[in-house]
Structure formats: structure tokens, C-alpha cells
Amino acid sequence: MEKPASTRQLKVARELQKALAEIIRAKGMAAFDGALVTVSEVRVSPDLSVAKVFVSIFPSEKQGTVMDLLNENLHALRGELGHVVGRQLRIVPELNFLLDTSLDYAQHIEELLKK
């Protein structure tokens, strides 16, 4: 069982989420094959060295392409993140992008309820 996140982890995660959302928004939809990319959640490891970044992608047909683009540009995104939060954090965490499927799940439930 995982320990609940500390106050520091939650604060760092919130700052990382804001910064990454702004970085991705600034790149625009054209950089991500016309898809809308939203940073829905960030979870940080207890030592603050690894951040799991959950992204929601619309339309869902472009999820594979966008995830590939995010993972290909991982180094550049981490570098930009370092420029934004470098004064607050000693180490910029390693980023792991994961797909947030909660919207797809909600849509599936909605379709089931309509039947």
C-alpha cells in the first residue's frame, strides 16, 4: 500500500502541473497534431526526483501520436520546466508521461447509461 503524499509532494506536484500545462499550452495544438493536451494530474515521488504526469488528450484517436510526441520531446520539456521552476526546486524531476483515461471511461459510462 502506498503512503499518502506529503504536503511538500502535493505542493511540488501542483507547481509542476501548472508549469507543464503552461509549457504545453504555449506550444499550441499544431505541435501536437491538432490535439488538445491537458495536464490533468502530477504525482511526485517522495524524494521529488520523479514526476508522473497524467495527460488527457482530445480527440482520443490521436492519443498514440501525441504520447509519442511527448516522449520524443521529453528532454526539451524537462529543460523548459527547469527554466520555470529551477529557482524553487533543487532538482528538476524526471518526467514520465502517462495517459489519463478518466474522460474515456466517463464517456463509456455515459454511453452505457443512454442504452
KOLKEMAR-934230 format. One line per field, with one value per residue (C-alpha): x, y, z; residue in three letters. Coordinates in nm, 2 decimals. Each point is the difference from the previous one (the first is absolute). Example, Ala and Ser with C-alpha at 12.3 -4.5 7.8 and 13.67 -1.06 7.14 Angstrom:
2
xx	1.23; 0.14
yy	-0.45; 0.34
zz	0.78; -0.07
r	ALA; SER
# end
This chain:
115
xx	0.00; 0.13; 0.05; -0.21; 0.19; 0.16; -0.09; 0.33; -0.07; -0.34; 0.13; 0.28; -0.25; -0.23; 0.28; 0.12; -0.35; -0.05; 0.34; -0.04; -0.35; 0.13; 0.29; -0.22; -0.26; 0.27; 0.10; -0.35; -0.22; 0.21; 0.30; -0.22; -0.16; -0.30; -0.09; -0.10; 0.24; -0.09; 0.22; -0.26; 0.22; 0.36; 0.13; 0.34; 0.22; 0.09; 0.35; -0.14; 0.22; -0.27; -0.33; -0.28; -0.18; -0.35; -0.12; -0.35; -0.01; -0.30; -0.09; 0.08; 0.09; 0.33; 0.11; 0.27; 0.15; 0.00; 0.15; 0.28; 0.06; 0.01; 0.24; 0.22; 0.02; 0.05; 0.35; -0.11; -0.31; 0.20; 0.25; -0.29; -0.14; 0.34; 0.00; -0.34; 0.03; 0.38; 0.01; -0.25; 0.14; 0.35; -0.05; -0.25; -0.17; 0.02; -0.33; -0.21; -0.30; -0.30; -0.34; -0.29; -0.30; -0.26; -0.17; -0.03; -0.13; -0.26; -0.11; -0.03; -0.22; -0.22; -0.05; -0.10; -0.25; -0.16; -0.08
yy	0.00; 0.34; 0.27; 0.31; 0.29; 0.25; 0.37; 0.08; -0.26; 0.14; 0.36; -0.10; -0.21; 0.30; 0.23; -0.25; -0.05; 0.38; 0.04; -0.30; 0.11; 0.34; -0.14; -0.24; 0.28; 0.23; -0.26; 0.00; -0.27; 0.00; -0.14; -0.30; -0.09; 0.22; -0.17; 0.17; -0.11; 0.06; -0.07; -0.16; -0.11; -0.02; -0.24; 0.05; -0.27; 0.05; 0.11; 0.24; -0.15; -0.16; 0.15; -0.20; 0.24; -0.11; 0.16; 0.00; 0.02; 0.10; -0.14; -0.34; -0.13; 0.20; -0.14; -0.22; 0.27; 0.26; -0.24; -0.07; 0.37; 0.06; -0.28; 0.11; 0.35; -0.11; 0.16; 0.33; 0.02; -0.08; 0.28; 0.25; -0.11; 0.06; 0.36; 0.05; -0.18; -0.01; 0.27; -0.19; -0.36; -0.12; -0.29; 0.01; -0.33; -0.26; 0.00; -0.31; 0.08; -0.23; 0.01; 0.11; -0.21; 0.13; 0.20; -0.30; -0.20; 0.26; 0.02; -0.38; 0.00; 0.28; -0.21; -0.30; 0.20; 0.13; -0.35
zz	0.00; -0.10; 0.27; -0.04; -0.17; 0.24; -0.01; -0.17; -0.27; -0.06; -0.03; -0.24; -0.20; -0.03; -0.11; -0.26; -0.13; -0.05; -0.16; -0.24; -0.09; -0.10; -0.19; -0.20; -0.06; -0.13; -0.26; -0.14; -0.15; -0.32; 0.19; 0.10; -0.33; 0.07; 0.32; 0.33; 0.27; 0.37; 0.30; 0.23; 0.29; 0.11; 0.27; 0.14; 0.17; 0.37; -0.09; -0.27; -0.27; -0.21; -0.12; -0.15; -0.24; -0.09; -0.32; -0.16; -0.38; -0.21; -0.25; 0.14; -0.35; 0.02; 0.34; -0.15; -0.22; 0.28; 0.26; -0.25; -0.05; 0.37; 0.06; -0.29; 0.14; 0.36; 0.03; -0.14; 0.21; 0.31; -0.09; -0.05; 0.34; 0.15; -0.12; 0.16; 0.34; 0.03; 0.27; 0.22; -0.04; 0.04; -0.24; -0.30; 0.02; -0.27; -0.19; -0.08; -0.22; 0.05; -0.17; 0.22; -0.12; 0.24; -0.27; -0.22; 0.29; 0.08; -0.36; -0.01; 0.32; -0.15; -0.32; 0.21; 0.20; -0.32; -0.12
r	MET; GLU; LYS; PRO; ALA; SER; THR; ARG; GLN; LEU; LYS; VAL; ALA; ARG; GLU; LEU; GLN; LYS; ALA; LEU; ALA; GLU; ILE; ILE; ARG; ALA; LYS; GLY; MET; ALA; ALA; PHE; ASP; GLY; ALA; LEU; VAL; THR; VAL; SER; GLU; VAL; ARG; VAL; SER; PRO; ASP; LEU; SER; VAL; ALA; LYS; VAL; PHE; VAL; SER; ILE; PHE; PRO; SER; GLU; LYS; GLN; GLY; THR; VAL; MET; ASP; LEU; LEU; ASN; GLU; ASN; LEU; HIS; ALA; LEU; ARG; GLY; GLU; LEU; GLY; HIS; VAL; VAL; GLY; ARG; GLN; LEU; ARG; ILE; VAL; PRO; GLU; LEU; ASN; PHE; LEU; LEU; ASP; THR; SER; LEU; ASP; TYR; ALA; GLN; HIS; ILE; GLU; GLU; LEU; LEU; LYS; LYS
# end
